Each structure stands twice: as structure tokens, then as C-alpha cells.
Amino acid sequence: MTTHKMVLGMLLISSALLLSAVQALAFAERPINPTIAKAPALAAGIAGSFQFAADFEVATGQPLAQEFVGFHVTPGLGQVDVRTYYLSSPKELTTDRYGCNLQQDRAGVVVKAQCQDQQQRTARVFSAFARWLSLNEFEAATEQAILLFETKFAQPEAIEAAKVWQADGNIEYVFNWTPVGQAKKTAYIMCHYHAGKMDCHRQSQPGRGEPQD
């Protein structure tokens, strides 16, 4: 009887682990927003953030909610480096690092993004804000921020690096790109709800509350 119980327990644990893996894979293979797909750096940032959300749920048994703060995307060696920011406690900001591989079509549009936890974690003191937006709202804001960038600055694929974070209901963007034959440039964009819709504006400097790596 004891042996049967042990076998049953192992089977239950294996089933739970398999279900967790399937849940994480489902997050990783979610469709890429067509507008975001035109900006590989942002496609990696969103994909890495959703993969983090899947990993967070597997590790904690709870869906990611108000803990998510933002992400930072930079070019890496053979892959895109994505750092996700989240609150591990009300006064502590934790960074997890992900490596993302992108598949693009002939036009440079991202058709698939796969991200893996690099098992690199850091933490620092951070002051939490009163109002928080969800990861799905980040994705909606990012679409609008890319459309504004395309209208006012350059093509979305030109974005080389991006830092995105939220502060009191605003989502702040810092985009870096290098025009041909020119020095590197930076665009600052802020998105928030206005009359029930996500609205984005240019800024002359980054918004407050920027997380530090």
C-alpha cells in the first residue's frame, strides 16, 4: 500500500509539472501583435514579459498581477536580451533576465519569438506606486507607442533598444535608434488612458520612476 501511494504521489507530481510546462509553452507561443511584430526589439520585450508571466505563475501558483513593472530590451550576442522588472515585495524591485530568439520573414517582421530564463536575478530597493496596469495593457500601449514612433520618428524596425516601465497609471517608453550616417537618437513617449482609450504622447525627457538595472 505504501508503495502504491508513493507511485501515485510521483504520478501526481509529474502531471503537475507537465501541466505547468504546457502552460508556460502556451504563453511562449501566443500570437504576436501585427504592429509590434514590425519592431523586433519590442516584439522581444513583450514576448519575454509574457514568458516571465508564465514562469511566475508556474513558480508561485498565482497569475502575475500588480507585480509587473516593465522591461528593458538590448541587443545581445545571437539573441535579444530582455530584462523584466517586477515587485518581489512592496519595496523591492527584482530583475529577471531572458534571452529571446526571433524568427522574421523577408520583410523583417517577427513571426515567432521564443524566450528563455537566463537564471540571472538581481534586486534593489524601489518605491511602489498607487496605480498599476496589467501586462495586457502594456501590450496595448506598446502598439500605440510604436504607431506614434512610426509617425513622428522612424520605421519601427529601426528601434535598437527600448526601456518600458509604468508609474501611477502611465507607461513610459525610451526608444533608441541610429539613423543612417547620423548619431544615435532617443525618443521619449508616454502612454495612458484618456477617455477610456490608450493614448500616447511625445515627451522631451523620460518619465519619473525609471527602474535601474
Number of C-alpha atoms within 10 A of each C-alpha: 6 7 8 9 10 11 12 12 12 12 12 12 12 12 12 13 13 12 13 18 14 13 15 20 15 13 18 23 15 13 13 18 16 13 18 26 24 23 23 25 29 30 27 31 33 27 28 33 28 23 26 27 23 23 23 15 16 18 11 9 10 11 14 18 12 13 21 24 27 25 25 27 27 17 15 11 7 10 16 22 24 33 27 29 26 23 20 14 12 12 11 14 23 22 24 20 23 27 21 26 18 19 12 15 9 6 8 13 20 24 17 19 23 18 25 16 17 14 8 10 12 11 15 14 12 16 11 18 13 8 11 19 19 15 20 11 15 24 21 17 24 26 21 19 28 26 18 18 21 15 11 11 16 16 15 25 20 19 24 18 21 21 23 24 24 27 19 14 14 21 25 28 29 21 23 17 21 14 12 8 6 8 8 11 12 17 19 19 23 22 22 20 14 9 7 7 10 18 16 25 14 16 14 9 12 17 18 12 16 17 20 10 13
